[in-house]
Amino acid sequence: MNLILQKFKEKTLVTLGHSFDCDVVFKSSSVSQFHATIEWIENNKYILKDTNSENGVFVNGKKIHGPEIITKSDAIYIGRYRFSIEAGPENLSNDIAIRVDGISQIFNKVVKLHETTLEIPKKSLVAILGPSGCGKSILLKALSGDTPPKKGHIYIFGLELNENYEYLKTQIGYVPQDDIVHGDLTVLESLYYAARLRLAHLNQFQIEKKIDEILAILNISEIKNSTIKKISGGQRKRVCIGVELLTDPQILFLDEPTSPLDPQTVYDFLEALRSLTLNGTTVVMVTHKPEELHYMDKSIFMAEGGHVVYYDNTDSFLDYFHVDDAVKVYPNLVGDESKKWKEKYRTPLCISEIHESSKMNHLIAKTDYLSQFYWLTKRYLNIKFNDKVNFFILIAQAPIIAFLLCMIFDSFSSAVPFFISISAIWFGTNNAAREIVSEEKIFKRERMYNQGIFPYLLSKLSILSLISLIQSILFTFILYTHFEKSSIQVMNQPIDACLWMFYLSFASTMLGLVLSASVNSTEKVMSIIPLALIPQIMLSGVVVPIKSIFVELLSYLTFSRWGTEGAAYLQNQVAVPNYQPKPGSIFIDPATQQISKPIIEKTEKDTIANALEKISENYDDSYTTTFGELASKINLDFVAILFLIAILFVYLFLSIKQKDSMKIY
């Protein structure tokens, strides 16, 4: 008799979940500790409740959002399991793990993957091989959901991948060619934070146990406490796979995982993959090493131009291509020789029917964004502190520039508020400019699983703002100490100076993140930083006076314009050099009777001037006309900067969101 029905003979409420305290226990990390409850009402009616699970509960292909009345025959989905009250739980996968139905891929109007149809059975180890540029990675990315095909459909366990990605992503593991782990974390830290982000329902003990099991499976337990950037390429690849194994994926996609491995490591690695398939995982991997075919159940050979020319059992491909060595297959996959194999290959006539619902109404898994923000922030802080040299350099920028200002300026002139603003803008922009682009591959994989954009950006802003605050405190403290005995101090109160500098630095952090999200390499972002910062200097109104309406309007788009004016407002007074004619330098030429021009020299005593009036002299008259009484007030400066922050944040969010391949919410 079904276990659930049996439980209803003893009680009216049955609990389901990962915990052994539940009535029905599901041994899978994708199932929460107490995932759901079923309560008997009468006859054939029951109430199903999702008890705040992480991955949701689904009935007949639809996610439930509250108590749901069901019958004995309704299909219930929890994690990888499908069951009903009258039928016991069964693994979600059927005999066919992946069905590819006529997919093709086009980039820039060029067909990179021609129409492909195939089926991959569960618990199989499948290799995709072919010459460089034949579309191996394109096919893998399509299957994994990284890059959806332009045409056709992919079914995972009978569910259409694109339409049901929010649900199926919990059943898929994907390791691209690039590492998806942070180099400055240890192996343990990397797996731990990944587990916290993906498996929030597990407690500390369960996570540690899970990590130890994965390290043992991948044979890397001895490097548990090693920093990732100091281990070998093969070990890093296994750590990346370990991140994916945390969620017990039903299907694991690997893009050239053995490329950096030596022969002995390759053997151990493939044996580990074989053990995964024996435990129920389907593995699909791209490889360029024919010798690895001995470990594969099935093989997909691709010819140049994105054509699949062979898909069958691995022990049959030599006869198919009429060769006696795997290496000899490759000449058949390029040039004119490949044409006959493209024509010979035919899509199998017998394709399995889809038994599951093909659409689950854009299911959205529940995600705890507050928890994500906490663990992302903690991980980011850990990364920064682990890279001690770079962290020291970031902090040291502030005192170095502050000491230079102290060496150059004996008195607090009108140029000092300008340099305070420019320094704050530099700190914020430079701190953030590499932070998104440098981990683009990591974020994309985490985003494909369950990463929210808001917690990710807020974690960046939190730590970068902390760095900016430290820089601002050090900078203003040094200036205040230097000018403490001067008749003009730093903005009268150093706290005002520090807070304003921090505000500017925070705003510029947003600018740096926008630059980082707008390019695809750290080299490019370093090239465009000057294009973002030089206009800040030119349009501030200090180096060059603003004398046209057009330039005035352009200056409104810079932090330096509002930042310098705000600093001048807070400063109130500045020292202006006092120049007078040198005594005895004026005389009458006896021959021409003309008075000579005097020699102007700087006196020892400066003139005290209003800082705001000095900076306002450089603005166009349209500024006062446009803003009236608000002009040259710090309230306007604050709001203007806040407005620019809001625009940058919206642009930053949209620029990251548009990189989503699938329908991710």
C-alpha positions in Angstrom: 0.0 0.0 0.0 1.1 3.6 -0.7 3.0 5.1 2.3 0.9 8.2 2.2 -2.4 6.3 2.3 -1.0 4.2 5.1 -0.1 7.3 7.1 -3.7 8.6 6.7 -4.9 5.5 8.6 -2.9 6.7 11.6 -3.4 10.5 11.4 -5.2 13.2 9.4 -2.1 15.4 8.7 0.9 14.0 6.9 4.1 16.0 6.6 6.6 15.7 3.7 10.2 16.9 3.5 13.9 16.2 3.8 13.9 15.9 7.6 13.6 12.5 9.2 10.9 14.0 11.5 8.6 14.1 8.5 6.1 11.3 7.8 7.3 11.0 4.2 11.0 11.6 3.8 12.5 12.6 0.4 16.3 12.1 0.3 17.2 15.1 -1.9 18.8 18.5 -1.3 16.2 20.1 -3.5 13.6 19.2 -0.9 13.3 21.5 2.1 13.4 20.2 5.7 9.6 20.5 6.1 8.5 21.0 2.5 4.7 20.5 2.6 1.7 19.0 4.4 -1.3 17.1 3.2 -4.4 17.1 5.4 -7.4 14.8 4.9 -10.8 16.5 4.8 -13.4 13.9 3.7 -13.7 11.1 1.2 -11.5 11.9 -1.8 -10.6 15.5 -0.7 -7.3 16.7 0.8 -5.7 20.0 1.5 -2.1 20.4 0.2 0.0 23.2 1.8 3.5 24.5 0.9 5.2 25.1 4.3 7.4 27.9 3.1 9.6 25.6 1.0 12.5 26.8 -1.1 11.7 25.3 -4.4 7.9 25.2 -4.2 5.1 22.6 -4.6 3.4 21.9 -7.9 0.1 20.2 -8.6 -0.8 19.0 -12.1 1.8 21.3 -13.6 0.9 24.4 -11.6 2.6 26.0 -8.6 0.4 26.4 -5.6 0.5 29.7 -3.6 -1.7 28.7 -0.7 -3.8 25.8 0.6 -4.9 23.7 -2.4 -7.7 21.2 -2.4 -6.6 18.0 -4.2 -7.8 14.5 -4.9 -6.1 11.1 -4.6 -5.2 11.1 -8.3 -3.7 14.6 -8.6 0.0 14.6 -9.6 2.2 16.4 -7.0 5.7 17.6 -7.7 8.2 18.1 -4.9 11.9 18.5 -5.9 12.7 15.7 -8.3 9.8 13.6 -7.2 6.3 13.1 -8.7 3.6 11.3 -6.8 0.0 11.3 -5.9 -1.8 10.2 -2.7 -2.8 6.9 -4.3 0.5 6.3 -6.1 3.9 6.3 -4.4 6.7 8.7 -5.1 8.8 8.1 -8.2 11.8 9.9 -9.6 10.9 12.7 -12.0 13.0 11.5 -14.8 11.6 8.8 -17.2 13.6 6.7 -19.6 14.4 9.8 -21.6 16.2 12.5 -19.6 16.6 15.0 -22.5 14.6 15.2 -25.8 15.9 17.6 -28.5 13.2 18.4 -31.0 14.4 20.2 -34.1 16.5 22.9 -32.5 18.8 25.2 -34.4 20.8 28.2 -33.5 21.5 31.4 -35.5 24.0 34.2 -34.6 24.3 37.3 -36.8 22.2 35.6 -39.5 24.6 32.7 -39.7 23.4 29.2 -38.8 25.8 27.9 -36.1 23.7 24.8 -35.3 21.6 23.1 -37.9 18.3 21.4 -37.1 19.0 18.7 -34.5 16.7 16.0 -33.0 17.9 13.4 -30.5 17.1 11.7 -27.2 19.5 11.2 -24.3 18.5 8.4 -21.8 18.8 8.9 -18.1 21.9 7.7 -16.1 24.0 7.9 -19.3 27.4 9.5 -19.9 27.4 11.3 -23.2 30.3 13.0 -25.1 30.0 15.7 -27.7 33.0 15.7 -30.1 34.1 17.4 -33.3 36.6 19.8 -34.8 37.1 23.4 -33.4 34.2 25.7 -34.3 31.7 22.9 -35.2 29.2 24.0 -32.6 29.9 21.6 -29.7 29.6 24.3 -27.0 26.6 25.9 -28.8 24.7 22.6 -28.6 25.7 22.2 -24.9 24.6 25.8 -24.0 21.3 25.2 -25.7 20.7 22.0 -23.8 21.6 23.6 -20.5 19.5 26.7 -20.9 22.6 29.0 -21.1 21.6 30.1 -24.6 18.1 29.0 -25.8 17.8 27.9 -29.4 16.2 30.1 -32.0 14.1 27.3 -33.3 12.8 24.0 -31.9 12.2 22.7 -28.4 14.2 21.0 -25.6 12.4 18.8 -23.1 13.8 17.9 -19.8 12.0 15.0 -18.2 9.1 15.8 -20.6 8.9 19.4 -19.6 9.7 22.1 -22.2 12.9 23.8 -21.0 12.2 27.4 -21.9 8.7 27.5 -20.5 9.6 25.7 -17.3 13.0 26.9 -16.6 12.3 28.3 -13.2 11.4 24.8 -12.1 13.9 22.7 -14.2 16.9 24.8 -13.2 16.9 23.1 -9.9 17.4 19.8 -11.7 20.3 21.0 -13.9 23.9 21.5 -13.2 26.1 23.4 -15.7 29.8 24.0 -15.7 31.1 26.3 -18.5 34.7 26.4 -19.8 35.4 29.4 -17.5 35.7 28.8 -13.7 32.6 29.6 -11.7 34.4 30.0 -8.4 36.2 33.0 -6.9 40.0 32.6 -6.9 40.5 34.4 -3.5 38.3 32.0 -1.6 39.3 28.6 -0.3 37.8 25.4 -1.7 35.7 25.1 1.5 34.6 28.7 1.5 33.6 28.6 -2.1 31.4 25.5 -1.6 30.0 26.8 1.6 28.8 30.1 0.2 27.4 28.3 -2.9 25.5 26.0 -0.6 24.2 28.9 1.5 22.9 30.6 -1.6 21.3 27.6 -3.2 20.3 25.4 -0.2 19.1 28.0 2.3 16.9 25.3 4.0 19.8 23.2 5.1 21.5 23.8 8.5 25.2 24.2 9.2 25.7 20.5 10.0 23.9 19.3 6.9 25.9 21.7 4.6 29.2 20.6 6.1 28.3 17.0 5.6 27.2 17.6 2.1 30.4 19.4 1.2 32.5 16.6 2.7 30.6 14.0 0.6 31.2 16.0 -2.6 34.9 16.5 -1.8 35.2 12.8 -1.3 33.4 11.9 -4.5 35.6 14.3 -6.5 38.7 13.2 -4.7 39.8 16.7 -3.6 39.4 16.4 0.2 43.1 17.2 0.7 42.8 20.7 -0.8 39.7 21.6 1.3 41.5 24.6 2.9 43.6 25.6 -0.1 43.0 29.0 -1.9 41.4 28.3 -5.3 43.8 30.5 -7.2 46.7 28.4 -5.8 45.4 25.0 -6.9 45.8 23.3 -10.3 43.5 23.9 -13.2 42.2 20.3 -12.9 41.4 20.8 -9.2 39.6 24.1 -9.9 37.5 22.3 -12.5 36.5 19.7 -10.0 35.6 22.4 -7.5 33.4 24.0 -10.1 31.6 20.6 -10.6 31.4 20.3 -6.8 29.4 23.6 -6.7 26.9 22.1 -9.1 26.7 18.8 -7.2 25.5 20.6 -4.1 21.9 20.6 -5.4 22.0 16.9 -6.5 21.2 17.7 -10.2 19.6 15.1 -12.3 21.5 16.3 -15.4 25.1 17.7 -15.4 26.4 19.6 -18.4 30.2 20.1 -18.7 32.0 22.2 -21.3 35.5 20.7 -21.9 36.1 19.8 -18.3 39.2 17.7 -19.0 41.1 20.3 -21.0 43.4 21.3 -18.1 43.9 17.8 -16.8 46.9 15.5 -17.0 46.3 11.8 -18.0 46.2 10.4 -14.5 43.8 13.2 -13.3 41.6 12.6 -16.4 41.3 8.9 -15.4 40.2 9.8 -11.8 37.9 12.5 -13.1 36.1 10.3 -15.6 35.8 7.6 -13.0 34.1 10.2 -10.7 31.7 11.0 -13.6 30.9 7.3 -14.1 30.1 7.0 -10.4 27.7 10.0 -10.7 25.8 8.2 -13.6 25.6 5.0 -11.5 23.9 7.1 -8.8 21.3 8.4 -11.3 22.8 11.6 -12.8 22.9 12.0 -16.6 26.2 13.7 -17.7 26.6 15.4 -21.0 30.1 16.8 -21.7 32.0 18.5 -24.6 35.4 17.1 -25.1 38.2 17.2 -27.7 39.9 14.1 -26.5 38.9 10.9 -28.5 40.6 8.7 -25.9 37.9 9.6 -23.4 35.3 7.8 -25.5 36.1 4.5 -23.8 34.2 5.9 -20.7 31.2 7.1 -22.7 27.8 5.4 -23.1 26.9 7.5 -26.1 28.7 9.9 -28.4 27.6 12.8 -30.5 30.0 13.7 -33.4 29.5 17.1 -35.1 30.9 18.3 -38.4 32.0 21.9 -39.2 29.1 24.2 -39.8 27.1 23.0 -36.8 25.9 19.6 -38.2 25.3 16.5 -36.0 26.6 13.6 -38.1 26.5 10.8 -35.6 24.6 10.0 -32.4 24.5 6.4 -31.1 26.3 4.1 -28.7 30.0 4.8 -28.4 31.0 1.2 -29.4 29.4 1.7 -32.8 31.0 4.9 -34.2 34.2 3.2 -35.6 32.1 1.0 -37.8 29.8 3.9 -38.8 32.7 6.0 -40.0 34.6 2.9 -41.4 37.8 3.7 -39.4 39.8 1.8 -36.9 40.8 4.7 -34.7 38.9 7.6 -33.2 41.4 10.1 -34.4 40.7 9.1 -38.0 37.1 10.2 -37.6 38.1 13.9 -37.6 39.2 14.2 -41.2 35.6 13.1 -42.1 34.2 16.1 -40.3 35.8 18.9 -42.2 35.9 20.2 -45.8 34.3 18.3 -48.7 34.7 15.0 -46.9 32.1 16.1 -44.3 29.3 16.5 -46.9 28.5 12.8 -47.3 28.3 12.3 -43.5 25.9 15.2 -43.2 23.8 13.6 -45.9 24.1 10.1 -44.4 23.0 11.1 -40.9 19.2 11.0 -40.5 17.1 11.9 -37.5 15.8 8.7 -35.8 12.3 7.8 -36.9 11.1 6.7 -33.5 10.8 9.6 -31.1 9.4 9.1 -27.6 6.1 10.8 -26.7 6.1 13.4 -24.1 4.2 12.1 -21.1 4.4 15.3 -18.9 2.7 18.6 -19.3 4.8 20.7 -21.7 4.1 23.9 -19.9 3.9 24.9 -16.2 2.8 28.5 -16.5 6.2 30.2 -15.9 6.7 28.7 -12.5 8.6 30.9 -10.1 10.6 29.2 -7.3 10.5 30.9 -4.0 13.8 32.7 -3.2 14.8 34.4 0.0 16.4 37.6 -1.2 17.3 38.8 2.3 19.2 35.5 2.9 20.9 35.9 -0.4 21.9 39.5 0.4 23.4 38.4 3.7 25.5 35.5 2.3 26.6 37.5 -0.8 27.7 40.3 1.3 29.6 38.0 3.7 31.2 36.2 0.7 32.2 39.5 -0.9 33.7 40.8 2.3 35.6 37.5 2.7 37.0 37.9 -0.9 38.2 41.4 -0.2 39.9 40.5 3.0 41.5 37.4 1.5 43.2 39.5 -1.1 45.1 41.6 1.5 47.4 43.3 -1.0 44.7 44.7 -3.2 42.6 45.7 -0.1 45.6 47.6 1.3 46.1 49.4 -2.0 42.5 50.5 -2.2 42.6 51.9 1.4 46.1 53.4 0.9 44.9 55.6 -2.1 43.1 58.0 0.3 46.0 58.9 2.6 48.5 59.1 -0.3 46.4 61.6 -2.2 45.5 63.5 1.0 49.3 63.9 1.9 49.9 65.1 -1.6 47.3 67.8 -1.2 48.8 68.8 2.1 52.3 69.2 0.4 50.9 71.3 -2.4 48.5 73.6 -0.5 49.8 75.7 2.4 46.4 77.3 2.8 42.9 76.1 2.1 42.3 77.7 -1.3 39.2 77.4 -3.5 40.9 74.5 -5.4 40.8 72.2 -2.3 37.0 71.6 -2.4 37.4 70.7 -6.1 40.2 68.1 -5.3 38.1 66.7 -2.5 35.3 66.1 -4.9 37.4 64.7 -7.7 39.2 62.4 -5.2 35.9 61.1 -3.9 34.7 60.4 -7.5 37.9 58.6 -8.3 37.7 56.4 -5.2 34.2 55.3 -5.8 34.6 54.7 -9.6 37.9 52.9 -9.3 36.8 50.8 -6.4 33.8 49.4 -8.4 34.9 49.4 -12.0 36.1 45.8 -12.1 33.7 44.2 -9.6 31.0 43.0 -12.0 32.9 42.2 -15.2 35.5 40.2 -13.3 33.0 37.7 -12.0 30.5 37.8 -15.0 30.7 34.1 -15.6 30.1 33.3 -11.9 27.2 35.6 -11.6 25.6 34.3 -14.8 25.7 30.7 -13.5 24.3 31.8 -10.1 21.7 33.9 -11.9 20.7 30.8 -14.0 20.0 29.0 -10.8 18.3 31.4 -8.4 20.4 34.6 -7.9 18.4 37.8 -7.6 19.8 41.0 -9.2 18.8 43.3 -6.3 20.6 41.3 -3.5 23.6 40.9 -5.8 23.9 44.7 -6.4 23.1 45.6 -2.8 25.9 43.3 -1.6 28.3 45.1 -3.9 27.2 48.5 -2.8 27.4 47.6 0.9 31.0 46.5 0.9 32.2 49.1 -1.6 30.5 51.8 0.5 32.3 50.5 3.6 35.6 50.9 1.7 34.6 54.4 0.6 33.7 55.3 4.1 37.1 54.2 5.4 38.8 56.2 2.6 36.7 59.3 3.3 37.5 59.2 7.1 41.3 58.8 6.4 41.3 61.5 3.8 39.4 64.2 5.8 41.3 63.3 9.0 44.6 64.0 7.3 43.4 67.3 5.7 41.8 68.4 9.0 45.0 67.7 10.9 47.0 69.6 8.3 44.8 72.7 8.3 43.8 72.5 12.0 45.9 75.5 13.0 45.0 77.4 9.9 42.5 80.3 10.1 40.5 78.2 7.6 39.7 74.6 8.5 38.2 71.8 6.5 34.6 72.7 6.0 34.5 74.1 9.5 33.5 70.7 10.8 35.4 67.6 9.6 32.3 65.4 10.0 30.6 67.4 7.4 33.5 67.0 5.0 33.7 63.3 5.7 29.9 62.7 5.1 29.9 64.8 1.9 32.9 63.0 0.5 31.4 59.6 1.4 28.2 60.6 -0.4 30.1 61.5 -3.5 32.1 58.4 -3.3 29.0 56.3 -2.9 27.4 57.9 -6.0 30.6 57.3 -8.0 30.5 53.7 -6.9 27.3 53.4 -8.9 29.1 54.9 -11.9 31.9 52.4 -11.5 29.4 49.5 -11.4 27.6 50.8 -14.5 31.0 50.9 -16.4 31.7 47.3 -15.1 28.4 46.0 -16.3 28.7 47.7 -19.7 31.7 45.7 -21.0 32.8 42.1 -21.1 36.5 42.3 -20.0 38.5 44.1 -17.3 40.8 45.5 -20.0 37.9 47.3 -21.6 36.6 48.8 -18.4 40.1 50.2 -17.5 40.1 51.8 -21.0 36.8 53.6 -20.5 37.5 54.9 -17.0 39.3 58.0 -18.3 36.3 58.7 -20.6 34.1 58.8 -17.5 36.5 60.7 -15.3 38.0 63.4 -17.5 34.6 65.0 -18.2 34.2 65.2 -14.4 37.2 67.5 -14.3 36.4 69.5 -17.4 32.7 70.2 -16.5 33.2 70.9 -12.8 33.4 74.7 -13.5 36.7 75.0 -11.7 39.4 74.2 -14.3 37.5 75.9 -17.1 34.7 78.4 -16.5 31.3 77.4 -17.9 30.2 80.1 -20.3 27.5 78.6 -22.4 24.0 77.1 -21.8 24.9 73.9 -23.6 28.0 73.2 -21.5 26.1 74.2 -18.4 23.4 71.6 -19.2 26.2 69.0 -19.7 27.7 69.8 -16.3 24.4 68.9 -14.7 25.1 65.3 -15.6 28.4 65.1 -13.6 28.9 64.4 -10.0 31.9 66.8 -9.9 29.7 69.9 -10.7 27.3 69.3 -7.8 29.9 67.8 -5.6 32.3 70.7 -5.8 29.5 73.2 -5.3 28.3 71.3 -2.2 31.8 71.1 -0.8 32.2 74.9 -1.4 28.8 75.5 0.4 30.0 73.5 3.4 33.4 75.0 3.4 32.0 78.5 3.6 35.5 80.3 3.5 38.6 79.8 1.4 41.9 81.6 1.2 42.5 83.6 -1.9 46.1 84.7 -2.7 46.7 88.4 -2.2 48.8 90.0 -5.0 50.2 93.6 -4.7 52.7 95.7 -6.6 56.3 95.2 -5.4 57.5 98.4 -3.7 59.9 100.4 -6.0 58.8 98.5 -9.1 57.0 101.5 -10.5 59.1 104.2 -12.0 59.0 106.9 -14.8 61.2 106.5 -17.8 63.2 109.7 -18.2 63.4 109.4 -21.9 59.7 108.6 -22.7 58.2 109.9 -19.5 56.0 106.7 -19.4 55.1 104.9 -16.2 56.4 101.3 -16.1 54.2 98.3 -15.3 54.5 97.2 -11.7 55.9 93.8 -10.6 53.1 91.9 -9.0 54.1 89.6 -6.1 52.2 87.5 -3.6 51.9 88.8 -0.1 52.3 86.7 3.0 48.7 87.2 4.0 45.9 85.7 2.0 42.5 87.3 1.5 39.5 85.4 3.0 36.7 84.9 0.5 33.3 83.2 0.3 33.9 79.7 -1.1 30.5 79.5 -2.7 30.8 82.9 -4.4 34.2 81.9 -5.8 32.9 78.7 -7.5 29.7 80.4 -8.6 31.6 82.9 -10.6 32.5 80.1 -13.0 28.9 79.0 -13.8 26.8 80.3 -16.7 24.1 82.8 -15.8 21.4 80.3 -16.9 22.1 78.3 -13.7 20.5 81.0 -11.5 17.7 81.7 -14.0 16.8 78.0 -14.1 16.8 77.2 -10.4 16.1 80.6 -8.8 16.5 80.6 -5.1 17.5 76.9 -5.0 20.7 77.7 -7.0 24.0 77.2 -5.1 22.2 75.6 -2.2 23.4 72.2 -0.9 19.9 70.9 -0.9 19.9 71.2 -4.7 23.3 69.6 -4.9 22.2 66.6 -2.7 19.0 66.1 -4.8 20.8 66.4 -8.1 23.3 63.7 -7.1 20.6 61.5 -5.8 18.7 61.8 -9.1 21.9 60.8 -11.0 22.3 57.8 -8.6 18.7 56.7 -9.3 19.2 56.9 -13.1 22.5 54.9 -12.9 20.9 52.2 -10.7 18.0 51.7 -13.1 20.4 51.5 -16.0 22.6 49.1 -14.0 19.7 46.8 -13.2 18.5 46.8 -16.8 21.9 46.2 -18.3 22.4 43.1 -16.0 18.8 41.9 -16.6 19.1 42.0 -20.4 22.0 39.5 -20.2 19.5 36.8 -19.0 19.3 34.0 -21.6 16.2 32.4 -20.2 13.0 33.9 -18.6 14.5 34.6 -15.2 12.5 36.7 -12.7 
